[in-house]
Amino acid sequence: MLQKLFSKLVVLTALTLPTFGSTEVAKAQNTYGATAYSPTSDATGISWDYATEKEALKAAVAVCNKQSEGANDCKALTSNSNNCGAIAVGKGGAGAGWGEDKAAAEAQALAGCSELEGGKCKVQLSACNN
């Protein structure tokens, strides 16, 4: 199930990557964010405004593990730069999404989560990179 979830998140993330050819993105300093999820405890983690993708991923996993009530099995789900991110959790797992604003990111996360078995998805976290 986690592999199926990860595959859907990879596709969802690929569809929502920002356009790097725009002059607006090229002029801005990249900031990175990431999401993480624990399948055991349904804990989530999100990070934003990190200088590197590696730092953002590490921070999201650390936040998630802190919330996991000792499960410490959080895995990074997605990362992106210069966007808003969100993570939604339901009975079948989690979905992550990215967008130009929180509303778009939350809609993407809910859409990804609702495709999983179990439904009843709810946005747990959302944040924006500067």
C-alpha positions as CSV (number, residue, x, y, z in Angstrom):
1,M,0.0,0.0,0.0
2,L,2.8,2.4,0.8
3,Q,4.4,1.7,-2.6
4,K,1.1,2.5,-4.3
5,L,0.8,5.7,-2.3
6,F,4.3,6.7,-3.1
7,S,3.7,6.1,-6.8
8,K,0.6,8.3,-6.8
9,L,2.5,11.0,-4.9
10,V,5.3,10.9,-7.5
11,V,2.9,11.4,-10.3
12,L,1.0,14.1,-8.4
13,T,4.2,16.0,-7.6
14,A,5.4,15.7,-11.2
15,L,2.2,17.2,-12.4
16,T,2.5,20.2,-10.1
17,L,6.1,21.2,-10.5
18,P,6.6,24.9,-11.1
19,T,7.6,26.2,-14.5
20,F,11.3,26.9,-14.2
21,G,11.4,28.8,-17.5
22,S,9.6,31.8,-16.1
23,T,11.6,34.9,-15.3
24,E,9.8,35.4,-12.0
25,V,11.0,32.0,-10.7
26,A,14.5,32.5,-12.1
27,K,15.0,35.8,-10.2
28,A,13.7,34.4,-6.9
29,Q,16.0,32.5,-4.6
30,N,14.8,29.0,-4.3
31,T,13.4,27.8,-1.0
32,Y,12.4,24.3,-0.4
33,G,9.7,22.5,1.4
34,A,8.8,18.8,2.0
35,T,6.2,16.5,3.5
36,A,6.6,13.3,5.5
37,Y,4.2,10.6,6.7
38,S,4.1,7.7,9.2
39,P,2.0,4.8,8.1
40,T,2.0,3.4,11.6
41,S,0.8,6.4,13.5
42,D,-0.6,8.6,10.7
43,A,1.7,11.4,11.9
44,T,2.6,14.0,9.4
45,G,5.4,16.5,9.0
46,I,5.9,19.5,6.7
47,S,8.8,21.9,6.3
48,W,9.3,25.1,4.3
49,D,11.8,27.9,3.6
50,Y,14.9,25.7,3.6
51,A,17.9,26.5,1.4
52,T,18.3,23.0,0.1
53,E,15.9,20.1,-0.8
54,K,17.9,17.8,1.5
55,E,17.5,20.1,4.5
56,A,13.7,20.3,3.8
57,L,13.3,16.6,3.5
58,K,15.3,16.0,6.7
59,A,13.2,18.6,8.6
60,A,9.9,17.2,7.5
61,V,10.8,13.7,8.6
62,A,12.1,15.0,12.0
63,V,8.8,16.9,12.6
64,C,6.8,13.8,11.6
65,N,8.9,11.5,13.8
66,K,8.4,13.8,16.8
67,Q,4.6,13.6,16.3
68,S,4.6,9.8,15.7
69,E,4.3,8.8,19.4
70,G,7.5,6.7,19.2
71,A,6.8,5.0,15.9
72,N,9.7,6.8,14.3
73,D,8.9,5.4,10.9
74,C,8.2,8.6,9.0
75,K,9.3,8.7,5.3
76,A,9.6,11.8,3.1
77,L,6.7,11.9,0.6
78,T,7.4,14.9,-1.6
79,S,9.5,18.0,-1.9
80,N,9.3,21.1,-4.0
81,S,10.5,24.7,-4.3
82,N,8.9,28.1,-4.4
83,N,5.4,26.8,-3.9
84,C,2.9,26.0,-1.2
85,G,2.6,22.4,0.1
86,A,-0.1,20.4,2.0
87,I,-0.6,16.9,3.3
88,A,-4.0,15.3,3.8
89,V,-4.5,12.1,5.8
90,G,-7.4,9.5,5.6
91,K,-8.0,6.0,6.6
92,G,-6.1,4.6,3.6
93,G,-2.9,6.8,4.0
94,A,-1.8,10.2,3.0
95,G,-1.8,12.5,0.0
96,A,0.5,15.5,-0.7
97,G,0.0,18.4,-3.0
98,W,1.8,21.5,-4.2
99,G,0.4,24.7,-5.7
100,E,0.7,28.4,-6.1
101,D,-1.2,29.0,-2.9
102,K,-2.4,27.1,0.2
103,A,-5.9,26.5,-1.3
104,A,-4.4,24.9,-4.4
105,A,-2.0,22.8,-2.4
106,E,-4.7,21.6,-0.1
107,A,-7.0,20.7,-3.0
108,Q,-4.2,18.6,-4.6
109,A,-3.5,16.9,-1.3
110,L,-7.2,16.0,-0.8
111,A,-7.5,14.8,-4.4
112,G,-4.5,12.5,-4.0
113,C,-5.6,11.2,-0.6
114,S,-9.2,10.6,-1.8
115,E,-7.9,8.1,-4.4
116,L,-6.7,5.8,-1.7
117,E,-8.9,3.2,-0.1
118,G,-10.6,4.3,3.1
119,G,-11.4,7.9,2.2
120,K,-12.4,10.4,4.8
121,C,-9.4,12.6,4.1
122,K,-8.6,15.8,6.0
123,V,-5.9,18.3,5.5
124,Q,-3.4,18.0,8.4
125,L,-0.8,20.6,7.4
126,S,-0.1,23.2,4.8
127,A,2.6,25.8,4.4
128,C,4.2,28.1,1.8
129,N,7.8,28.7,0.7
130,N,8.6,32.4,0.3
